Amino acid sequence: MKFIFSVCLIVTSVAVLSFATELSLDNQEFERSKRAVALEYCPDKSTPAECKEYAKEISKTMNYCHNFVINKNTIQWQSCGIVSCEGLKVIPEDLSKPYPNCCQTCKV
């Protein structure tokens, strides 16, 4: 009886771990789009310049306005957020522009 319980527990644990790993890989793009800030590691052994190029390529495939910042081997994806323009006109998101350069801005 203990043996059967142990086998069931091991099989369940392996299934949950493999599902969680698969889910985390599949949801990487979802995480970028739905969070205010999402962190992602650059490809292994890439230089900061290569990491920036990688981020630019990924950025072109994202269908929403965003920004990103490179910090060593990490890309920080940022949603646009709300702009506060004291005494200035707010220019709304311009979806006709290529991503990521479409966040709302202040007209100077």
Secondary structure, 3 states (H helix, E strand, C coil): CHHHHHHHHHHHHHHHHHHHHHHHHHCHHHHHHHCCEEEEECCCCCCHHHHHHHHHHHHHHCCCCEEEEEECCEEEEEECCCCCCCCCEEECCCCCCCCCCCCCEEEC
